[in-house]
Amino acid sequence: MDTPICVSWHSNTGSRTAIIVKRGHKFLSLVFMDKGVRVKRVHLREERYMKPLTYKGGPYPILRAKRHYERHGRMCGITMSAKRALGEI
């Protein structure tokens, strides 16, 4: 996957939004908001619980999501790996 996608992820801990930043052959790397902004690797099987977010009838703009995640990271904290992943977008 070469372009990041904003998704709604229904995990066992609840529903949250995430940005898929990297897709490997076994794992997905997600940037998501928890108590701060973090990166988490999940198995590809979790992709069945994700659906793309929309905004005004189209796909959610990735730069808009990046801006929200960076703002949340400044207020609540952000890990170095999440900052690096958002910087590559």
N, C-alpha and C positions, 0 to 999 in steps of 0.2 A: 504494500500500500504506500503510495507516494504522497497522497494528500490526506491531511487529518480530517476527521469527521466528528461532529458533535452528536452524541447519542444519549438516549435515556436508558439507563441500565437498571433493571429490576433484579437486585441481588438478594441474598438471604438476609441482609441487614436493612433492607428497605430500598426505596427507589431514589436514584441520584443521577445527576448529569455528569457526563465525562467526555473527554476528548480522546479519541483513539489516535495516538501519535505514531505508533509503530506496530506493524503486523508481521510477525515472524511465521515460521512454519509450524510452531507449536504454541506460542504465547502471543497475547496482545499486550501492549503497553498502554495504560490509560493514565491520563492526568485527571484527577478528580478533587473535589473539595470535601474535606472532612473537617477536622478542627483547624486545619490549614490547607494548603494545596500540596498534594502528594502525587507520586507516581506509583502505580501498582501494576504488576504483571499478573494477568489472569489467563487461564487456559482458553483455547479457542472454542471449547464447548460453551463457554459463557456468552458467546456471541449470539446464541439463540435467544437470550434474554435482553438483547439490546435492539432498539429501533432508532432510526435517525430522527433528529429534532428538526422541526420546520419553523420558519419565520416568515410571516406574510405570504404563505403559499409556496415558498421555495425552501431549499435547504438552509439551515441556520448558518449565518456568516461566521466563518472561523475567526476572523479578526475581531469581531464583536465579542465572541466567547473568550478569546485570548485577553482582551481588555478587562473583562469581568474577572477572570481568574487572576490576573496580575493585581487588580485592585484588592481582591480578597486576600491575596498573598501578602500584600503590604500591611494589611490590618491584622491578619491572624497568623501570619507566618507561612513560609514556603520553603520546601526542601531544595537543596542545590540541584538535584536531578530534575525536579519539576521546573525550576527556573531555566535550566539548560534546554529542556524539552519545549518549553514555551518560546524560548529564544530562537529555536530552529524553525518555528512556524512562519 
